[in-house]
Amino acid sequence: MPVAQWVLGDAVKLLILVLGLVYAALVFAGYVTEGPHYQPRFHLEEPARSGERLLVWTGIKLLVALVRLCRSLFNQLLTASGEVGFWIVNKSGPKVQREVRSRFL
């Protein structure tokens, strides 16, 4: 009996993993084809399909929020990196300042 439970538990984990991968693929495909303006369409004749599109729409909205957050973070890191470089050049000697200015300006 414990072996059967172990196999069943692994089968359930595998099923959850496969369903998660299929969902991620649907979200990615929907984002690539329709972009962040993916619209869920509801049809009373097809409630399962409507539910699937609603779940995909939710995933795309979460993906768009994640992309915006990452862009904002990377933009702030880029700005901070530039400010640190500018500060280091200003604190360095005149020789380094001339070399940097001649190379980049």
Biopython code that builds the backbone (N, CA, C, O; Angstrom):
import numpy as np
from Bio.PDB.StructureBuilder import StructureBuilder

atoms = [
    (1, "MET", "N", (0.807, -1.203, 0.000)),
    (1, "MET", "CA", (0.000, 0.000, 0.000)),
    (1, "MET", "C", (0.852, 1.270, 0.000)),
    (1, "MET", "O", (0.526, 2.196, -0.743)),
    (2, "PRO", "N", (1.935, 1.367, 0.799)),
    (2, "PRO", "CA", (2.746, 2.581, 0.777)),
    (2, "PRO", "C", (3.387, 2.831, -0.584)),
    (2, "PRO", "O", (3.576, 3.984, -0.970)),
    (3, "VAL", "N", (3.726, 1.770, -1.319)),
    (3, "VAL", "CA", (4.328, 1.938, -2.640)),
    (3, "VAL", "C", (3.313, 2.556, -3.594)),
    (3, "VAL", "O", (3.661, 3.425, -4.394)),
    (4, "ALA", "N", (2.075, 2.118, -3.514)),
    (4, "ALA", "CA", (1.020, 2.662, -4.374)),
    (4, "ALA", "C", (0.800, 4.139, -4.075)),
    (4, "ALA", "O", (0.610, 4.932, -4.998)),
    (5, "GLN", "N", (0.822, 4.523, -2.795)),
    (5, "GLN", "CA", (0.658, 5.926, -2.438)),
    (5, "GLN", "C", (1.832, 6.760, -2.939)),
    (5, "GLN", "O", (1.654, 7.895, -3.382)),
    (6, "TRP", "N", (3.027, 6.193, -2.867)),
    (6, "TRP", "CA", (4.208, 6.899, -3.333)),
    (6, "TRP", "C", (4.135, 7.138, -4.845)),
    (6, "TRP", "O", (4.440, 8.229, -5.327)),
    (7, "VAL", "N", (3.725, 6.099, -5.585)),
    (7, "VAL", "CA", (3.593, 6.221, -7.038)),
    (7, "VAL", "C", (2.485, 7.207, -7.389)),
    (7, "VAL", "O", (2.645, 8.025, -8.295)),
    (8, "LEU", "N", (1.370, 7.134, -6.681)),
    (8, "LEU", "CA", (0.265, 8.043, -6.934)),
    (8, "LEU", "C", (0.669, 9.480, -6.621)),
    (8, "LEU", "O", (0.315, 10.399, -7.360)),
    (9, "GLY", "N", (1.401, 9.677, -5.538)),
    (9, "GLY", "CA", (1.868, 11.022, -5.187)),
    (9, "GLY", "C", (2.789, 11.587, -6.252)),
    (9, "GLY", "O", (2.680, 12.761, -6.605)),
    (10, "ASP", "N", (3.700, 10.764, -6.772)),
    (10, "ASP", "CA", (4.591, 11.212, -7.841)),
    (10, "ASP", "C", (3.819, 11.491, -9.125)),
    (10, "ASP", "O", (4.143, 12.429, -9.854)),
    (11, "ALA", "N", (2.806, 10.686, -9.403)),
    (11, "ALA", "CA", (1.983, 10.910, -10.594)),
    (11, "ALA", "C", (1.227, 12.230, -10.489)),
    (11, "ALA", "O", (1.095, 12.952, -11.478)),
    (12, "VAL", "N", (0.734, 12.544, -9.304)),
    (12, "VAL", "CA", (0.021, 13.811, -9.102)),
    (12, "VAL", "C", (0.984, 14.984, -9.268)),
    (12, "VAL", "O", (0.629, 15.989, -9.884)),
    (13, "LYS", "N", (2.197, 14.870, -8.728)),
    (13, "LYS", "CA", (3.200, 15.929, -8.887)),
    (13, "LYS", "C", (3.554, 16.136, -10.357)),
    (13, "LYS", "O", (3.694, 17.268, -10.818)),
    (14, "LEU", "N", (3.696, 15.034, -11.085)),
    (14, "LEU", "CA", (4.003, 15.124, -12.505)),
    (14, "LEU", "C", (2.854, 15.776, -13.272)),
    (14, "LEU", "O", (3.088, 16.587, -14.169)),
    (15, "LEU", "N", (1.624, 15.431, -12.927)),
    (15, "LEU", "CA", (0.458, 16.029, -13.572)),
    (15, "LEU", "C", (0.401, 17.535, -13.308)),
    (15, "LEU", "O", (0.122, 18.311, -14.223)),
    (16, "ILE", "N", (0.657, 17.950, -12.085)),
    (16, "ILE", "CA", (0.659, 19.375, -11.741)),
    (16, "ILE", "C", (1.752, 20.104, -12.514)),
    (16, "ILE", "O", (1.536, 21.214, -13.002)),
    (17, "LEU", "N", (2.919, 19.488, -12.625)),
    (17, "LEU", "CA", (4.019, 20.086, -13.373)),
    (17, "LEU", "C", (3.657, 20.248, -14.850)),
    (17, "LEU", "O", (3.904, 21.299, -15.439)),
    (18, "VAL", "N", (3.077, 19.217, -15.440)),
    (18, "VAL", "CA", (2.696, 19.281, -16.854)),
    (18, "VAL", "C", (1.619, 20.334, -17.073)),
    (18, "VAL", "O", (1.688, 21.094, -18.039)),
    (19, "LEU", "N", (0.628, 20.389, -16.193)),
    (19, "LEU", "CA", (-0.421, 21.405, -16.322)),
    (19, "LEU", "C", (0.153, 22.811, -16.173)),
    (19, "LEU", "O", (-0.269, 23.728, -16.878)),
    (20, "GLY", "N", (1.098, 22.987, -15.277)),
    (20, "GLY", "CA", (1.752, 24.289, -15.116)),
    (20, "GLY", "C", (2.525, 24.689, -16.357)),
    (20, "GLY", "O", (2.497, 25.852, -16.761)),
    (21, "LEU", "N", (3.218, 23.730, -16.967)),
    (21, "LEU", "CA", (3.958, 24.026, -18.191)),
    (21, "LEU", "C", (3.019, 24.362, -19.350)),
    (21, "LEU", "O", (3.297, 25.264, -20.141)),
    (22, "VAL", "N", (1.913, 23.637, -19.445)),
    (22, "VAL", "CA", (0.932, 23.929, -20.493)),
    (22, "VAL", "C", (0.339, 25.324, -20.277)),
    (22, "VAL", "O", (0.168, 26.079, -21.233)),
    (23, "TYR", "N", (0.030, 25.663, -19.040)),
    (23, "TYR", "CA", (-0.507, 26.989, -18.737)),
    (23, "TYR", "C", (0.514, 28.073, -19.077)),
    (23, "TYR", "O", (0.160, 29.092, -19.671)),
    (24, "ALA", "N", (1.775, 27.862, -18.707)),
    (24, "ALA", "CA", (2.817, 28.850, -19.024)),
    (24, "ALA", "C", (2.966, 28.998, -20.538)),
    (24, "ALA", "O", (3.168, 30.106, -21.033)),
    (25, "ALA", "N", (2.869, 27.901, -21.268)),
    (25, "ALA", "CA", (2.958, 27.971, -22.726)),
    (25, "ALA", "C", (1.769, 28.730, -23.311)),
    (25, "ALA", "O", (1.941, 29.508, -24.250)),
    (26, "LEU", "N", (0.576, 28.518, -22.777)),
    (26, "LEU", "CA", (-0.604, 29.245, -23.251)),
    (26, "LEU", "C", (-0.486, 30.732, -22.973)),
    (26, "LEU", "O", (-0.835, 31.555, -23.819)),
    (27, "VAL", "N", (0.005, 31.080, -21.790)),
    (27, "VAL", "CA", (0.182, 32.499, -21.439)),
    (27, "VAL", "C", (1.222, 33.125, -22.359)),
    (27, "VAL", "O", (1.002, 34.214, -22.890)),
    (28, "PHE", "N", (2.345, 32.454, -22.553)),
    (28, "PHE", "CA", (3.398, 32.985, -23.413)),
    (28, "PHE", "C", (2.905, 33.136, -24.851)),
    (28, "PHE", "O", (3.156, 34.159, -25.488)),
    (29, "ALA", "N", (2.205, 32.122, -25.363)),
    (29, "ALA", "CA", (1.683, 32.193, -26.729)),
    (29, "ALA", "C", (0.657, 33.312, -26.869)),
    (29, "ALA", "O", (0.649, 34.021, -27.875)),
    (30, "GLY", "N", (-0.203, 33.476, -25.875)),
    (30, "GLY", "CA", (-1.181, 34.559, -25.920)),
    (30, "GLY", "C", (-0.518, 35.918, -25.870)),
    (30, "GLY", "O", (-0.956, 36.846, -26.549)),
    (31, "TYR", "N", (0.534, 36.051, -25.074)),
    (31, "TYR", "CA", (1.256, 37.325, -24.977)),
    (31, "TYR", "C", (1.984, 37.633, -26.286)),
    (31, "TYR", "O", (2.016, 38.782, -26.728)),
    (32, "VAL", "N", (2.563, 36.613, -26.897)),
    (32, "VAL", "CA", (3.301, 36.828, -28.143)),
    (32, "VAL", "C", (2.348, 37.173, -29.281)),
    (32, "VAL", "O", (2.645, 38.056, -30.085)),
    (33, "THR", "N", (1.213, 36.495, -29.361)),
    (33, "THR", "CA", (0.304, 36.715, -30.489)),
    (33, "THR", "C", (-0.536, 37.976, -30.332)),
    (33, "THR", "O", (-0.725, 38.708, -31.304)),
    (34, "GLU", "N", (-1.041, 38.246, -29.136)),
    (34, "GLU", "CA", (-1.947, 39.378, -28.963)),
    (34, "GLU", "C", (-1.373, 40.494, -28.101)),
    (34, "GLU", "O", (-1.980, 41.558, -27.977)),
    (35, "GLY", "N", (-0.227, 40.263, -27.515)),
    (35, "GLY", "CA", (0.408, 41.305, -26.716)),
    (35, "GLY", "C", (-0.306, 41.518, -25.390)),
    (35, "GLY", "O", (-1.090, 40.679, -24.948)),
    (36, "PRO", "N", (-0.019, 42.662, -24.759)),
    (36, "PRO", "CA", (-0.625, 42.926, -23.452)),
    (36, "PRO", "C", (-2.114, 43.264, -23.526)),
    (36, "PRO", "O", (-2.764, 43.435, -22.495)),
    (37, "HIS", "N", (-2.653, 43.361, -24.742)),
    (37, "HIS", "CA", (-4.069, 43.714, -24.899)),
    (37, "HIS", "C", (-4.938, 42.496, -25.171)),
    (37, "HIS", "O", (-5.967, 42.595, -25.838)),
    (38, "TYR", "N", (-4.525, 41.363, -24.659)),
    (38, "TYR", "CA", (-5.280, 40.107, -24.801)),
    (38, "TYR", "C", (-6.654, 40.275, -24.165)),
    (38, "TYR", "O", (-6.764, 40.721, -23.023)),
    (39, "GLN", "N", (-7.687, 39.922, -24.894)),
    (39, "GLN", "CA", (-9.052, 40.089, -24.399)),
    (39, "GLN", "C", (-9.700, 38.730, -24.140)),
    (39, "GLN", "O", (-9.710, 37.875, -25.025)),
    (40, "PRO", "N", (-10.236, 38.521, -22.949)),
    (40, "PRO", "CA", (-10.995, 37.290, -22.730)),
    (40, "PRO", "C", (-12.344, 37.387, -23.428)),
    (40, "PRO", "O", (-13.007, 38.423, -23.375)),
    (41, "ARG", "N", (-12.739, 36.323, -24.069)),
    (41, "ARG", "CA", (-14.040, 36.301, -24.750)),
    (41, "ARG", "C", (-14.914, 35.271, -24.056)),
    (41, "ARG", "O", (-14.516, 34.120, -23.871)),
    (42, "PHE", "N", (-16.092, 35.693, -23.681)),
    (42, "PHE", "CA", (-16.999, 34.815, -22.963)),
    (42, "PHE", "C", (-18.120, 34.366, -23.886)),
    (42, "PHE", "O", (-18.787, 35.179, -24.526)),
    (43, "HIS", "N", (-18.313, 33.049, -23.940)),
    (43, "HIS", "CA", (-19.408, 32.466, -24.713)),
    (43, "HIS", "C", (-20.125, 31.481, -23.797)),
    (43, "HIS", "O", (-19.507, 30.584, -23.222)),
    (44, "LEU", "N", (-21.421, 31.659, -23.673)),
    (44, "LEU", "CA", (-22.195, 30.768, -22.817)),
    (44, "LEU", "C", (-22.213, 29.343, -23.351)),
    (44, "LEU", "O", (-22.402, 28.397, -22.588)),
    (45, "GLU", "N", (-22.015, 29.181, -24.676)),
    (45, "GLU", "CA", (-22.015, 27.841, -25.253)),
    (45, "GLU", "C", (-20.738, 27.072, -24.914)),
    (45, "GLU", "O", (-20.734, 25.842, -24.923)),
    (46, "GLU", "N", (-19.654, 27.796, -24.614)),
    (46, "GLU", "CA", (-18.353, 27.177, -24.334)),
    (46, "GLU", "C", (-17.804, 27.672, -22.997)),
    (46, "GLU", "O", (-16.870, 28.474, -22.979)),
    (47, "PRO", "N", (-18.363, 27.212, -21.883)),
    (47, "PRO", "CA", (-17.901, 27.734, -20.590)),
    (47, "PRO", "C", (-16.461, 27.324, -20.259)),
    (47, "PRO", "O", (-15.741, 28.089, -19.617)),
    (48, "ALA", "N", (-16.033, 26.142, -20.680)),
    (48, "ALA", "CA", (-14.662, 25.704, -20.381)),
    (48, "ALA", "C", (-13.657, 26.556, -21.144)),
    (48, "ALA", "O", (-12.641, 26.971, -20.587)),
    (49, "ARG", "N", (-13.935, 26.814, -22.402)),
    (49, "ARG", "CA", (-13.046, 27.657, -23.214)),
    (49, "ARG", "C", (-13.014, 29.080, -22.670)),
    (49, "ARG", "O", (-11.955, 29.706, -22.633)),
    (50, "SER", "N", (-14.160, 29.592, -22.250)),
    (50, "SER", "CA", (-14.207, 30.926, -21.665)),
    (50, "SER", "C", (-13.399, 30.985, -20.376)),
    (50, "SER", "O", (-12.693, 31.962, -20.126)),
    (51, "GLY", "N", (-13.501, 29.945, -19.560)),
    (51, "GLY", "CA", (-12.701, 29.890, -18.329)),
    (51, "GLY", "C", (-11.218, 29.818, -18.625)),
    (51, "GLY", "O", (-10.411, 30.447, -17.940)),
    (52, "GLU", "N", (-10.854, 29.049, -19.650)),
    (52, "GLU", "CA", (-9.443, 28.960, -20.048)),
    (52, "GLU", "C", (-8.928, 30.322, -20.494)),
    (52, "GLU", "O", (-7.837, 30.730, -20.096)),
    (53, "ARG", "N", (-9.694, 31.023, -21.310)),
    (53, "ARG", "CA", (-9.260, 32.342, -21.775)),
    (53, "ARG", "C", (-9.162, 33.329, -20.616)),
    (53, "ARG", "O", (-8.291, 34.199, -20.618)),
    (54, "LEU", "N", (-10.046, 33.203, -19.626)),
    (54, "LEU", "CA", (-9.965, 34.067, -18.456)),
    (54, "LEU", "C", (-8.692, 33.792, -17.661)),
    (54, "LEU", "O", (-8.039, 34.725, -17.193)),
    (55, "LEU", "N", (-8.338, 32.519, -17.508)),
    (55, "LEU", "CA", (-7.098, 32.175, -16.807)),
    (55, "LEU", "C", (-5.875, 32.659, -17.578)),
    (55, "LEU", "O", (-4.922, 33.161, -16.981)),
    (56, "VAL", "N", (-5.898, 32.511, -18.896)),
    (56, "VAL", "CA", (-4.774, 32.982, -19.714)),
    (56, "VAL", "C", (-4.682, 34.507, -19.628)),
    (56, "VAL", "O", (-3.583, 35.053, -19.524)),
    (57, "TRP", "N", (-5.809, 35.190, -19.671)),
    (57, "TRP", "CA", (-5.825, 36.653, -19.551)),
    (57, "TRP", "C", (-5.222, 37.083, -18.211)),
    (57, "TRP", "O", (-4.453, 38.043, -18.157)),
    (58, "THR", "N", (-5.566, 36.379, -17.138)),
    (58, "THR", "CA", (-5.002, 36.678, -15.821)),
    (58, "THR", "C", (-3.492, 36.478, -15.825)),
    (58, "THR", "O", (-2.753, 37.296, -15.277)),
    (59, "GLY", "N", (-3.033, 35.394, -16.440)),
    (59, "GLY", "CA", (-1.601, 35.144, -16.534)),
    (59, "GLY", "C", (-0.881, 36.210, -17.334)),
    (59, "GLY", "O", (0.222, 36.620, -16.973)),
    (60, "ILE", "N", (-1.495, 36.665, -18.421)),
    (60, "ILE", "CA", (-0.878, 37.715, -19.237)),
    (60, "ILE", "C", (-0.812, 39.021, -18.460)),
    (60, "ILE", "O", (0.189, 39.733, -18.537)),
    (61, "LYS", "N", (-1.854, 39.345, -17.719)),
    (61, "LYS", "CA", (-1.822, 40.573, -16.904)),
    (61, "LYS", "C", (-0.718, 40.494, -15.850)),
    (61, "LYS", "O", (-0.039, 41.488, -15.594)),
    (62, "LEU", "N", (-0.532, 39.332, -15.241)),
    (62, "LEU", "CA", (0.558, 39.165, -14.280)),
    (62, "LEU", "C", (1.914, 39.263, -14.968)),
    (62, "LEU", "O", (2.847, 39.847, -14.417)),
    (63, "LEU", "N", (2.033, 38.699, -16.163)),
    (63, "LEU", "CA", (3.280, 38.783, -16.918)),
    (63, "LEU", "C", (3.591, 40.228, -17.296)),
    (63, "LEU", "O", (4.740, 40.658, -17.195)),
    (64, "VAL", "N", (2.594, 40.975, -17.726)),
    (64, "VAL", "CA", (2.800, 42.384, -18.074)),
    (64, "VAL", "C", (3.254, 43.171, -16.843)),
    (64, "VAL", "O", (4.148, 44.011, -16.943)),
    (65, "ALA", "N", (2.651, 42.909, -15.698)),
    (65, "ALA", "CA", (3.064, 43.596, -14.468)),
    (65, "ALA", "C", (4.501, 43.240, -14.108)),
    (65, "ALA", "O", (5.263, 44.104, -13.676)),
    (66, "LEU", "N", (4.875, 41.979, -14.280)),
    (66, "LEU", "CA", (6.244, 41.546, -13.990)),
    (66, "LEU", "C", (7.241, 42.197, -14.945)),
    (66, "LEU", "O", (8.320, 42.615, -14.524)),
    (67, "VAL", "N", (6.891, 42.286, -16.217)),
    (67, "VAL", "CA", (7.767, 42.930, -17.198)),
    (67, "VAL", "C", (7.934, 44.410, -16.862)),
    (67, "VAL", "O", (9.045, 44.935, -16.934)),
    (68, "ARG", "N", (6.857, 45.083, -16.500)),
    (68, "ARG", "CA", (6.963, 46.503, -16.120)),
    (68, "ARG", "C", (7.831, 46.689, -14.886)),
    (68, "ARG", "O", (8.641, 47.614, -14.825)),
    (69, "LEU", "N", (7.664, 45.815, -13.903)),
    (69, "LEU", "CA", (8.478, 45.901, -12.698)),
    (69, "LEU", "C", (9.952, 45.701, -13.023)),
    (69, "LEU", "O", (10.801, 46.444, -12.530)),
    (70, "CYS", "N", (10.264, 44.707, -13.847)),
    (70, "CYS", "CA", (11.663, 44.457, -14.217)),
    (70, "CYS", "C", (12.241, 45.622, -15.010)),
    (70, "CYS", "O", (13.390, 46.007, -14.791)),
    (71, "ARG", "N", (11.458, 46.191, -15.930)),
    (71, "ARG", "CA", (11.942, 47.357, -16.678)),
    (71, "ARG", "C", (12.241, 48.518, -15.737)),
    (71, "ARG", "O", (13.261, 49.192, -15.881)),
    (72, "SER", "N", (11.365, 48.748, -14.791)),
    (72, "SER", "CA", (11.575, 49.838, -13.837)),
    (72, "SER", "C", (12.823, 49.606, -13.004)),
    (72, "SER", "O", (13.619, 50.522, -12.801)),
    (73, "LEU", "N", (12.994, 48.380, -12.521)),
    (73, "LEU", "CA", (14.184, 48.066, -11.728)),
    (73, "LEU", "C", (15.458, 48.220, -12.545)),
    (73, "LEU", "O", (16.431, 48.804, -12.068)),
    (74, "PHE", "N", (15.465, 47.704, -13.771)),
    (74, "PHE", "CA", (16.655, 47.807, -14.605)),
    (74, "PHE", "C", (16.948, 49.255, -14.975)),
    (74, "PHE", "O", (18.112, 49.645, -15.065)),
    (75, "ASN", "N", (15.912, 50.051, -15.190)),
    (75, "ASN", "CA", (16.101, 51.467, -15.491)),
    (75, "ASN", "C", (16.739, 52.180, -14.300)),
    (75, "ASN", "O", (17.651, 52.987, -14.476)),
    (76, "GLN", "N", (16.268, 51.886, -13.101)),
    (76, "GLN", "CA", (16.865, 52.493, -11.905)),
    (76, "GLN", "C", (18.302, 52.046, -11.709)),
    (76, "GLN", "O", (19.156, 52.851, -11.336)),
    (77, "LEU", "N", (18.585, 50.757, -11.958)),
    (77, "LEU", "CA", (19.958, 50.274, -11.841)),
    (77, "LEU", "C", (20.872, 50.917, -12.876)),
    (77, "LEU", "O", (22.024, 51.232, -12.579)),
    (78, "LEU", "N", (20.368, 51.111, -14.082)),
    (78, "LEU", "CA", (21.157, 51.764, -15.118)),
    (78, "LEU", "C", (21.458, 53.211, -14.740)),
    (78, "LEU", "O", (22.584, 53.678, -14.911)),
    (79, "THR", "N", (20.468, 53.912, -14.232)),
    (79, "THR", "CA", (20.669, 55.294, -13.812)),
    (79, "THR", "C", (21.657, 55.364, -12.653)),
    (79, "THR", "O", (22.550, 56.212, -12.648)),
    (80, "ALA", "N", (21.503, 54.488, -11.683)),
    (80, "ALA", "CA", (22.417, 54.480, -10.538)),
    (80, "ALA", "C", (23.832, 54.145, -10.976)),
    (80, "ALA", "O", (24.791, 54.726, -10.468)),
    (81, "SER", "N", (23.975, 53.220, -11.907)),
    (81, "SER", "CA", (25.294, 52.859, -12.405)),
    (81, "SER", "C", (25.964, 54.045, -13.084)),
    (81, "SER", "O", (27.156, 54.285, -12.893)),
    (82, "GLY", "N", (25.198, 54.784, -13.875)),
    (82, "GLY", "CA", (25.742, 55.978, -14.518)),
    (82, "GLY", "C", (26.159, 57.036, -13.508)),
    (82, "GLY", "O", (27.198, 57.679, -13.661)),
    (83, "GLU", "N", (25.345, 57.212, -12.479)),
    (83, "GLU", "CA", (25.681, 58.198, -11.446)),
    (83, "GLU", "C", (26.927, 57.802, -10.670)),
    (83, "GLU", "O", (27.747, 58.656, -10.333)),
    (84, "VAL", "N", (27.077, 56.514, -10.384)),
    (84, "VAL", "CA", (28.267, 56.034, -9.674)),
    (84, "VAL", "C", (29.508, 56.240, -10.547)),
    (84, "VAL", "O", (30.543, 56.696, -10.061)),
    (85, "GLY", "N", (29.404, 55.906, -11.824)),
    (85, "GLY", "CA", (30.533, 56.126, -12.728)),
    (85, "GLY", "C", (30.914, 57.584, -12.820)),
    (85, "GLY", "O", (32.098, 57.918, -12.809)),
    (86, "PHE", "N", (29.922, 58.461, -12.910)),
    (86, "PHE", "CA", (30.180, 59.905, -12.958)),
    (86, "PHE", "C", (30.851, 60.369, -11.667)),
    (86, "PHE", "O", (31.776, 61.179, -11.700)),
    (87, "TRP", "N", (30.386, 59.857, -10.538)),
    (87, "TRP", "CA", (30.967, 60.232, -9.248)),
    (87, "TRP", "C", (32.423, 59.775, -9.146)),
    (87, "TRP", "O", (33.280, 60.517, -8.665)),
    (88, "ILE", "N", (32.695, 58.557, -9.598)),
    (88, "ILE", "CA", (34.065, 58.030, -9.539)),
    (88, "ILE", "C", (34.990, 58.854, -10.425)),
    (88, "ILE", "O", (36.112, 59.169, -10.028)),
    (89, "VAL", "N", (34.531, 59.202, -11.614)),
    (89, "VAL", "CA", (35.367, 60.010, -12.508)),
    (89, "VAL", "C", (35.618, 61.381, -11.895)),
    (89, "VAL", "O", (36.737, 61.889, -11.973)),
    (90, "ASN", "N", (34.613, 61.987, -11.291)),
    (90, "ASN", "CA", (34.785, 63.307, -10.682)),
    (90, "ASN", "C", (35.727, 63.259, -9.489)),
    (90, "ASN", "O", (36.439, 64.230, -9.234)),
    (91, "LYS", "N", (35.748, 62.157, -8.754)),
    (91, "LYS", "CA", (36.622, 62.039, -7.577)),
    (91, "LYS", "C", (38.045, 61.623, -7.943)),
    (91, "LYS", "O", (38.948, 61.710, -7.111)),
    (92, "SER", "N", (38.247, 61.179, -9.160)),
    (92, "SER", "CA", (39.577, 60.724, -9.562)),
    (92, "SER", "C", (40.432, 61.922, -9.978)),
    (92, "SER", "O", (39.973, 63.064, -9.986)),
    (93, "GLY", "N", (41.658, 61.635, -10.315)),
    (93, "GLY", "CA", (42.596, 62.692, -10.674)),
    (93, "GLY", "C", (42.329, 63.260, -12.053)),
    (93, "GLY", "O", (41.524, 62.715, -12.807)),
    (94, "PRO", "N", (43.003, 64.358, -12.389)),
    (94, "PRO", "CA", (42.791, 65.011, -13.690)),
    (94, "PRO", "C", (43.195, 64.139, -14.873)),
    (94, "PRO", "O", (42.606, 64.239, -15.950)),
    (95, "LYS", "N", (44.200, 63.281, -14.677)),
    (95, "LYS", "CA", (44.636, 62.412, -15.769)),
    (95, "LYS", "C", (43.517, 61.440, -16.151)),
    (95, "LYS", "O", (43.228, 61.260, -17.334)),
    (96, "VAL", "N", (42.894, 60.820, -15.158)),
    (96, "VAL", "CA", (41.794, 59.886, -15.419)),
    (96, "VAL", "C", (40.626, 60.627, -16.040)),
    (96, "VAL", "O", (39.986, 60.111, -16.956)),
    (97, "GLN", "N", (40.339, 61.822, -15.563)),
    (97, "GLN", "CA", (39.232, 62.604, -16.124)),
    (97, "GLN", "C", (39.475, 62.913, -17.594)),
    (97, "GLN", "O", (38.553, 62.822, -18.405)),
    (98, "ARG", "N", (40.713, 63.281, -17.951)),
    (98, "ARG", "CA", (41.028, 63.569, -19.356)),
    (98, "ARG", "C", (40.861, 62.317, -20.215)),
    (98, "ARG", "O", (40.317, 62.384, -21.318)),
    (99, "GLU", "N", (41.332, 61.169, -19.704)),
    (99, "GLU", "CA", (41.223, 59.927, -20.465)),
    (99, "GLU", "C", (39.754, 59.536, -20.701)),
    (99, "GLU", "O", (39.365, 59.135, -21.798)),
    (100, "VAL", "N", (38.964, 59.666, -19.643)),
    (100, "VAL", "CA", (37.534, 59.304, -19.775)),
    (100, "VAL", "C", (36.844, 60.255, -20.714)),
    (100, "VAL", "O", (36.077, 59.820, -21.574)),
    (101, "ARG", "N", (37.088, 61.524, -20.579)),
    (101, "ARG", "CA", (36.424, 62.512, -21.445)),
    (101, "ARG", "C", (36.858, 62.360, -22.904)),
    (101, "ARG", "O", (36.047, 62.522, -23.816)),
    (102, "SER", "N", (38.132, 62.050, -23.120)),
    (102, "SER", "CA", (38.593, 61.876, -24.504)),
    (102, "SER", "C", (38.033, 60.593, -25.126)),
    (102, "SER", "O", (37.826, 60.526, -26.337)),
    (103, "ARG", "N", (37.793, 59.589, -24.302)),
    (103, "ARG", "CA", (37.307, 58.321, -24.831)),
    (103, "ARG", "C", (35.796, 58.339, -25.050)),
    (103, "ARG", "O", (35.318, 57.791, -26.043)),
    (104, "PHE", "N", (35.042, 58.950, -24.152)),
    (104, "PHE", "CA", (33.583, 58.841, -24.195)),
    (104, "PHE", "C", (32.873, 60.116, -24.641)),
    (104, "PHE", "O", (31.675, 60.082, -24.923)),
    (105, "LEU", "N", (33.575, 61.219, -24.711)),
    (105, "LEU", "CA", (32.896, 62.462, -25.110)),
    (105, "LEU", "C", (33.424, 63.009, -26.394)),
    (105, "LEU", "O", (32.957, 64.047, -26.862)),
]
sb = StructureBuilder()
sb.init_structure("model")
sb.init_model(0)
sb.init_chain("A")
sb.init_seg("    ")
for serial, (resi, resn, name, xyz) in enumerate(atoms, 1):
    if name == "N":
        sb.init_residue(resn, " ", resi, " ")
    sb.init_atom(name, np.array(xyz, "f"), 0.0, 1.0, " ", f" {name:<3s}", serial, name[0])
structure = sb.get_structure()
